[in-house]
Amino acid sequence: MKHMTKRRRIGMIDLSADEFSQSCLPYPTAVIRSISNKLPVVAKKKNDDLLTIIKVTRTTNHLLVKLVITASCKVGTI
């Protein structure tokens, strides 16, 4: 918004967008500020959720392997 063309002559018309530029400028700035405040919190939560899923999966897989080995020993296949 800061670098947009604010004044341009088109034929006989002199087009000025100074007020438009000034009225639009706070909006992108507010959006960027909001994103920079919320993004780290959302990213941390998603990362923590993913780590929890990985830990649960590892634990579940470890228990399943133990169960299979125990069952195999009882049957006598190992």
ROROKOL-841729 format. One line per field, with one value per residue (C-alpha): residue in one letter; x, z, y. Coordinates in nm, 4 decimals. Each point is the difference from the previous one (the first is absolute). Example, Ala and Ser with C-alpha at 12.3 -4.5 7.8 and 13.67 -1.06 7.14 Angstrom:
<pts>
aa: (A,S)
X: (1.2300,0.1370)
Z: (0.7800,-0.0660)
Y: (-0.4500,0.3440)
</pts>
This chain:
<pts>
aa: (M,K,H,M,T,K,R,R,R,I,G,M,I,D,L,S,A,D,E,F,S,Q,S,C,L,P,Y,P,T,A,V,I,R,S,I,S,N,K,L,P,V,V,A,K,K,K,N,D,D,L,L,T,I,I,K,V,T,R,T,T,N,H,L,L,V,K,L,V,I,T,A,S,C,K,V,G,T,I)
X: (0.0000,0.2835,0.1508,-0.3210,-0.0410,-0.1896,-0.0393,-0.0399,-0.1198,-0.2293,-0.0847,-0.1644,-0.0645,0.2474,-0.0633,0.1051,-0.0057,0.1656,-0.3033,-0.0684,0.3598,-0.0098,-0.3327,0.1162,0.3444,-0.1054,-0.1880,0.2959,0.2134,-0.2611,-0.0295,0.3764,0.0191,-0.2829,0.1603,0.3379,-0.1654,-0.2127,0.2197,0.2587,-0.2766,-0.1793,0.3265,0.1035,-0.3366,0.0074,0.3604,-0.0894,-0.2990,0.2211,0.2619,-0.2732,-0.1244,0.3550,0.0565,-0.3321,0.0737,0.3473,-0.1386,-0.2803,0.2398,0.2387,-0.2836,-0.1233,0.3482,0.0209,-0.3434,0.0920,0.3270,-0.1774,-0.2710,0.2594,0.1971,-0.3129,-0.0846,0.3615,0.0690,0.3029)
Z: (0.0000,0.0757,-0.3457,-0.2039,-0.2658,0.1755,-0.2865,-0.3715,-0.2982,-0.2287,-0.3050,0.1212,0.3491,0.2843,0.2326,0.3639,0.2470,0.2993,0.2283,-0.1145,0.0729,0.3472,0.0856,-0.1142,0.1582,0.3603,-0.1047,-0.1376,0.2909,0.2492,-0.1780,0.0015,0.3686,0.0865,-0.1949,0.1630,0.3438,-0.0601,-0.2275,0.2619,0.2392,-0.2671,-0.1256,0.3524,0.0675,-0.3280,0.0658,0.3512,-0.1381,-0.2606,0.2603,0.2171,-0.2943,-0.0710,0.3655,0.0206,-0.3266,0.1180,0.3327,-0.1726,-0.2487,0.2811,0.1961,-0.3102,-0.0645,0.3622,-0.0286,-0.3212,0.1510,0.3176,-0.1991,-0.2251,0.2993,0.1512,-0.3259,-0.0442,-0.3370,0.1193)
Y: (0.0000,0.2386,-0.0531,0.0169,0.2661,0.2778,0.2429,-0.0705,0.1922,-0.1985,0.2061,0.3184,-0.1405,0.0407,-0.2957,0.0376,-0.2913,0.1690,-0.0335,-0.3560,-0.0978,0.1532,-0.1640,-0.3467,0.0060,-0.0796,-0.3141,-0.2047,0.1190,-0.1220,-0.3351,-0.0517,0.0958,-0.2394,-0.2845,0.0569,-0.0113,-0.3103,-0.2107,-0.1060,-0.1086,-0.2046,-0.1515,-0.1028,-0.1647,-0.1923,-0.1058,-0.1187,-0.1937,-0.1650,-0.0942,-0.1528,-0.2079,-0.1191,-0.0973,-0.1864,-0.1818,-0.1020,-0.1237,-0.1890,-0.1596,-0.0984,-0.1611,-0.1839,-0.1405,-0.1178,-0.1580,-0.1842,-0.1250,-0.1147,-0.1751,-0.1637,-0.1262,-0.1540,-0.1756,-0.1068,0.1532,0.1973)
</pts>
